[in-house]
């Protein structure tokens, strides 16, 4: 399966560590449906070089940049 190729790379390890931290920390709910990830986090801090913003709740929606129909098309 192609989606498992990244797992033993630096990127894959960093992603796994980040997800583990979210699960232990402020992750309220998450789901994966129709190639769309949805995360709801509580008590989140966004840090910029000179600024810190704290919010009570954040919803993150992430999806694949290519649709299924794009993946299945062949160039002519």
C-alpha positions in Angstrom: 0.0 0.0 0.0 1.5 3.3 -1.1 0.2 5.3 1.9 2.6 3.4 4.2 5.8 4.3 2.3 6.4 7.5 4.4 6.2 5.7 7.8 9.9 5.0 8.3 11.0 8.4 7.0 11.8 11.6 8.9 8.5 13.1 7.7 6.6 10.0 8.8 8.2 9.9 12.2 7.5 13.6 12.7 3.9 13.2 11.7 3.4 10.3 14.1 5.0 12.2 17.0 2.8 15.2 16.3 -0.4 13.0 16.2 0.7 11.2 19.4 1.1 14.6 21.1 -2.3 15.8 19.9 -4.0 12.7 21.2 -2.4 13.2 24.6 -3.0 16.9 24.6 -5.8 19.0 23.4 -7.4 16.8 20.7 -11.1 16.6 21.4 -12.3 14.6 18.4 -11.0 13.4 15.0 -12.5 11.5 12.1 -11.6 10.3 8.6 -14.3 10.0 6.0 -14.2 10.1 2.2 -10.5 11.1 2.2 -11.1 14.0 4.5 -9.6 14.4 8.0 -11.4 16.5 10.6 -9.8 17.4 13.9 -11.3 19.4 16.7 -8.9 20.7 19.3 -9.5 22.5 22.6 -7.2 25.2 24.3 -4.9 25.7 21.3 -1.9 28.1 21.1 -0.7 29.5 17.8 2.8 30.9 18.0 4.4 33.4 15.7 7.9 34.9 16.2 6.6 37.9 18.2 3.0 36.8 19.0 1.0 34.2 20.8 -2.7 33.6 20.2 -4.7 31.4 22.4 -8.2 30.0 21.3 -10.7 27.8 23.1 -11.6 25.6 20.1 -10.1 25.0 16.6 -11.5 22.8 13.8 -9.0 21.6 11.2 -10.2 20.0 8.0 -7.6 18.5 5.7 -8.2 16.7 2.4 -6.3 15.3 -0.6 -5.5 18.0 -3.2 -6.5 15.7 -6.0 -9.9 14.1 -6.5 -10.4 10.4 -7.1 -11.3 11.1 -10.8 -8.0 12.9 -11.3 -6.1 9.9 -9.9 -7.8 7.5 -12.3 -7.5 9.6 -15.5 -4.8 8.7 -18.0 -3.1 11.3 -20.2 -3.8 11.0 -23.9 
